[in-house]
Amino acid sequence: MNNWFVCKIKYAKEDEYGRLKNVNEPYLVDAMSFTEAEARMYEELGTLIRGEMQVSSMSKANISEVFRYEDSDTWFKCKITYVITDGDSAMEKKVTNYFLVSAHDVKQAYERIYESLNNMLVSFEVPDVVKSPIVEVFEFIGSDEREAAVPKGFTPLSELQEKEIEE
């Protein structure tokens, strides 16, 4: 289960004319708590943003799942509705979930959300697809995955430690 937080980051960004402009951009991060979300923002963006940055606000996001496609960096928030029947009372209940999907435009986001959710057992509707102001999504990466994602030209610390032990 993912816990998504929207963190607004305030910093000075250089525009196309080389001038510095103060911006407050929203980022989505998967974390266990507000404290971890803030720490992850400084960890993820600290190397990308030159100068000072500040987490100006944080809030829990109502996102159920994120579908990332590598060919696009624009995020769309999709509202999904479906009806479930309560087994005890046999009453129908309308359920609404929100998903984030990367796409080039609204039409492609609509198609991708259907593609991503095609294995659902209940039929669903997509009543709303809107462009999201989210700049980037930072998903949770476990310690095993972090070690596996070593940049080219670098050697994982665990391999260096193994070589030292062998020598």
C-alpha positions in Angstrom: 0.0 0.0 0.0 1.5 3.3 -1.1 1.2 6.5 1.0 1.4 9.4 -1.4 2.3 12.9 -0.2 2.2 16.1 -2.3 5.2 18.3 -1.3 5.6 21.8 -2.6 9.2 22.8 -3.0 10.1 26.5 -3.0 13.4 27.5 -4.7 14.9 29.9 -7.2 14.7 28.5 -10.8 16.5 29.9 -13.8 14.2 30.8 -16.7 14.9 30.6 -20.4 16.5 34.1 -20.3 18.9 33.2 -17.5 17.0 35.1 -14.8 16.3 33.6 -11.4 12.6 33.3 -10.6 11.2 32.0 -7.3 8.9 29.0 -7.9 6.8 26.7 -5.7 6.4 23.4 -7.5 4.5 20.3 -6.4 6.1 16.9 -6.3 4.6 13.5 -5.4 6.5 11.2 -3.1 5.8 7.7 -1.7 6.6 7.7 2.0 5.5 6.2 5.3 5.1 9.6 7.1 5.3 13.3 6.7 8.8 13.3 8.2 10.0 10.6 5.7 8.3 12.5 2.8 10.2 15.7 3.7 13.5 13.8 4.1 13.0 12.1 0.7 12.4 15.4 -0.9 15.7 16.8 0.3 17.4 13.6 -0.7 15.9 13.4 -4.2 16.0 17.1 -5.1 19.1 18.2 -3.2 21.4 17.2 -6.0 19.1 18.6 -8.7 18.4 22.1 -7.3 21.2 24.6 -7.1 21.0 26.9 -4.2 18.5 26.9 -1.3 15.3 24.9 -1.4 12.5 24.6 1.1 9.6 22.2 1.6 6.9 24.9 1.9 3.9 22.6 2.3 2.9 18.9 2.5 -0.4 17.1 2.3 -1.6 13.5 1.9 -2.6 12.8 -1.7 -5.7 10.8 -2.6 -3.9 8.8 -5.3 -4.4 5.1 -5.3 -1.7 4.2 -7.8 0.7 5.7 -10.3 1.3 4.5 -13.8 4.6 5.8 -15.2 5.3 5.6 -18.9 8.9 6.4 -19.9 8.0 8.3 -23.1 6.2 11.2 -21.2 6.8 13.4 -18.2 3.4 15.1 -18.1 1.1 13.8 -15.3 -2.7 13.4 -15.6 -5.0 12.7 -12.7 -7.7 10.2 -13.6 -10.9 9.7 -11.7 -12.2 6.1 -11.8 -15.6 5.1 -10.6 -17.1 1.6 -10.2 -19.9 -0.1 -8.3 -19.4 -2.9 -5.8 -22.1 -4.9 -4.0 -21.9 -5.4 -0.3 -22.0 -9.2 0.4 -23.9 -8.8 3.7 -26.6 -6.3 2.8 -26.6 -6.8 -1.0 -26.6 -3.0 -1.4 -24.6 -1.4 -4.2 -21.9 1.2 -3.3 -20.2 3.6 -5.7 -16.4 3.7 -5.3 -14.2 6.5 -6.5 -10.4 6.2 -6.9 -7.8 8.5 -8.3 -4.8 7.4 -10.4 -1.9 9.3 -11.8 -0.7 8.4 -15.3 2.0 9.9 -17.5 1.0 10.8 -21.0 1.4 13.4 -23.8 -2.2 14.5 -23.8 -5.6 13.8 -22.2 -6.6 11.3 -24.9 -3.4 9.3 -24.4 -3.9 9.4 -20.6 -7.5 8.1 -21.0 -6.3 5.3 -23.2 -3.4 4.4 -20.9 -5.6 4.3 -17.8 -7.9 1.8 -19.6 -4.8 -0.2 -20.6 -3.4 -0.2 -17.1 -6.7 -1.2 -15.4 -7.9 -3.7 -18.0 -7.4 -6.6 -15.5 -10.0 -5.2 -13.0 -12.8 -7.7 -12.4 -15.5 -5.0 -12.3 -16.4 -2.6 -15.0 -15.4 1.0 -14.4 -15.8 4.4 -15.9 -13.3 7.2 -16.3 -15.5 10.4 -15.8 -12.6 12.8 -15.4 -9.0 13.2 -16.7 -7.2 16.4 -15.9 -3.6 17.6 -16.3 -1.9 17.6 -13.0 0.5 20.3 -11.8 2.8 17.5 -10.4 6.4 18.0 -11.7 7.8 14.6 -10.8 6.8 11.4 -8.9 9.3 9.8 -6.5 8.2 6.2 -5.8 9.5 4.2 -2.9 12.8 2.4 -3.6 13.8 -0.4 -1.2 17.4 -0.8 -0.1 17.9 -3.8 -2.5 16.6 -1.8 -5.4 18.8 1.3 -4.5 21.9 -0.9 -4.6 20.8 -2.4 -7.9 20.3 1.1 -9.4 24.0 2.0 -9.3 25.0 4.6 -12.0 27.2 3.6 -14.9 30.9 3.8 -14.1 30.4 3.3 -10.3 30.9 0.1 -8.2 28.4 -0.8 -5.5 29.8 -0.5 -2.0 28.9 -4.1 -1.2 31.2 -5.3 -4.1 34.1 -3.1 -2.8 33.6 -4.5 0.7 33.7 -8.1 -0.6 36.9 -7.4 -2.5 38.5 -6.0 0.7 37.6 -9.1 2.6 39.0 -11.4 -0.1 42.3 -9.6 -0.1 
